[in-house]
Amino acid sequence: MNKDIIKRIIISCIFCLILLAVMLYFFIQKEYQSYQSSHQSNVRIRYELDDYITIKNKIPLSDAIAKKYDGSLIEDGTEGYIEFSILNEHDKMAIYEILLKKNKISPKEIPDSCIRLFLTDDRDMPMNGFDGNVLPLYRDLPYLVDQPSSKLLYSGILEGNSTHKFRLRAWYADHCAISGVPETFQFEVSVKNH
């Protein structure tokens, strides 16, 4: 065989391999994007008023009293109250997490061991983990590995194209003494989906 023919055959094979690799790359890219779009959810949060709760160390409240709170004392900071909805705007089910992130708003903060939490649905039915005799303290919530400044309040599953409404109450727990110095505690509420 002629050296020219062998050279052309080698160049043709290399060209075919490169063309095959490029086609394979675009095929895999298209399949991956299709997989991502079919498994990605569009979960978001909608707040009735604010996206945060602020509490002051005015009056320690018992759990029995604070669990019945309806949001009427927000202005004076006796108790924090927020209503929000988690919306899944995708047709696939979604796993979500409700997160709390502390905001530093004053030099004197209430210790997170004095902030009690109560999460219910919009009919005041306690969510799992909030239905026992002892309600969690902010301090007891787990931190997230991928968001170390946020704490996990609750996680759940939301069906496609659906909404779940929540009410979160927070207060200065009655096992804590009031210091003579005004203290505050503020955190914001957000959602993360998987």
C-alpha positions in Angstrom: 0.0 0.0 0.0 1.0 3.5 -0.7 2.0 5.8 2.2 -0.5 8.4 1.1 -3.4 5.9 1.3 -2.3 4.8 4.8 -2.0 8.5 5.9 -5.5 9.2 4.5 -7.0 6.2 6.3 -5.4 7.2 9.6 -6.6 10.8 9.2 -10.1 9.6 8.4 -10.2 7.3 11.4 -9.0 10.1 13.7 -11.6 12.5 12.2 -14.3 9.8 12.7 -13.2 9.3 16.4 -13.3 13.0 17.0 -16.7 13.4 15.4 -18.0 10.4 17.4 -16.6 11.9 20.7 -18.2 15.3 20.0 -21.6 13.6 19.2 -21.4 11.6 22.4 -20.5 14.7 24.4 -23.6 16.5 23.1 -25.8 13.5 23.6 -24.7 13.1 27.2 -25.1 16.9 27.8 -28.7 16.8 26.5 -29.6 13.7 28.6 -28.2 15.3 31.7 -30.1 18.6 31.2 -33.3 16.6 30.6 -32.7 14.6 33.8 -32.0 17.8 35.7 -35.1 19.6 34.5 -37.3 16.6 35.3 -35.9 16.1 38.8 -35.5 19.8 39.8 -38.3 21.3 41.7 -39.4 24.9 42.0 -40.1 25.3 45.7 -40.4 28.8 47.2 -41.7 30.5 50.3 -44.4 33.1 50.5 -44.8 35.2 53.7 -48.0 36.7 54.9 -46.2 39.7 56.4 -42.5 39.5 57.2 -39.8 36.9 56.7 -38.4 37.3 60.2 -39.3 37.1 63.9 -38.0 39.5 66.6 -38.4 38.7 70.3 -37.6 40.9 73.3 -36.9 39.7 76.9 -40.0 41.5 78.3 -42.1 38.6 79.7 -41.2 34.9 79.9 -44.2 32.9 78.6 -45.3 29.4 79.5 -45.7 26.9 76.6 -49.4 26.6 77.3 -50.0 30.3 76.8 -47.6 30.9 74.0 -48.9 28.0 71.9 -52.3 29.7 71.7 -50.7 33.0 70.6 -52.4 34.6 67.5 -49.9 37.2 66.5 -51.5 40.2 68.3 -48.5 41.1 70.4 -45.8 41.2 67.7 -45.3 45.0 68.0 -44.1 44.9 71.6 -41.9 41.8 71.0 -43.4 39.7 73.7 -43.7 36.8 71.2 -42.8 36.2 67.6 -45.3 35.0 65.1 -45.1 34.4 61.4 -47.4 32.8 58.8 -45.9 31.5 55.6 -46.6 29.0 52.8 -44.3 26.6 51.0 -45.2 26.3 47.3 -44.1 23.6 44.9 -44.7 25.1 41.4 -43.4 22.0 39.6 -45.4 18.9 38.7 -43.0 16.6 40.5 -43.0 16.0 44.3 -40.3 18.0 46.2 -38.4 17.5 49.4 -37.9 20.8 51.3 -36.3 22.1 54.4 -37.5 25.1 56.5 -34.4 27.0 57.8 -33.9 29.6 60.5 -31.0 32.0 60.4 -30.2 34.3 63.3 -29.7 38.0 62.7 -27.5 40.1 65.0 -29.5 43.3 65.5 -28.4 44.4 69.0 -25.3 44.1 71.1 -27.3 42.3 73.8 -28.9 39.1 72.6 -31.2 36.7 74.3 -29.4 33.4 74.6 -30.7 30.9 72.0 -31.3 28.5 75.0 -34.2 30.8 76.0 -36.1 30.9 72.7 -38.8 28.3 72.5 -40.4 27.3 69.1 -43.8 25.9 68.0 -44.5 25.1 64.3 -48.1 24.2 63.2 -50.1 24.1 60.0 -52.6 26.8 59.2 -55.2 25.0 61.4 -52.9 25.0 64.4 -52.2 21.3 64.2 -48.6 20.8 65.5 -46.1 19.5 62.9 -44.0 16.4 63.6 -41.4 17.2 66.3 -43.6 20.0 67.8 -46.3 17.8 69.1 -44.7 16.6 72.4 -44.8 17.9 75.9 -41.4 19.6 75.5 -41.1 22.0 72.6 -37.6 22.6 71.0 -35.4 25.5 71.9 -33.6 27.4 69.1 -30.3 26.1 70.6 -31.5 22.5 70.0 -32.1 22.8 66.3 -29.4 21.1 64.1 -27.1 23.2 62.0 -26.8 22.4 58.3 -23.5 21.1 56.9 -23.9 23.1 53.6 -25.2 26.2 55.4 -23.5 26.4 58.7 -25.2 29.7 59.7 -28.7 28.2 59.3 -30.6 25.8 61.5 -33.1 23.2 60.3 -36.6 23.8 61.7 -38.5 21.2 59.7 -38.3 19.1 56.6 -41.1 17.6 54.5 -42.3 16.4 51.2 -44.6 18.5 49.0 -46.6 17.0 46.2 -46.4 18.6 42.7 -48.3 21.9 42.2 -49.3 22.2 45.8 -49.0 24.5 48.8 -48.5 23.9 52.6 -49.3 26.7 55.0 -47.5 27.1 58.3 -47.5 29.2 61.5 -44.4 29.6 63.6 -44.5 30.9 67.1 -41.4 31.8 69.1 -41.1 33.2 72.6 -38.9 34.0 75.6 -39.2 30.7 77.5 -40.3 30.7 81.1 -37.3 28.7 82.4 -35.2 31.9 81.8 -34.9 34.8 84.1 -35.3 38.3 82.8 -32.0 40.3 83.0 -32.2 44.0 83.9 -30.8 44.8 80.4 -33.1 44.9 77.3 -32.2 41.9 75.0 -33.5 40.9 71.6 -33.3 37.8 69.4 -34.2 37.9 65.7 -34.1 35.2 63.0 -35.3 34.9 59.5 -37.2 32.0 57.9 -36.4 30.6 54.5 -36.8 27.4 52.5 -34.4 25.1 50.7 -35.3 22.3 48.3 -33.5 19.2 47.2 
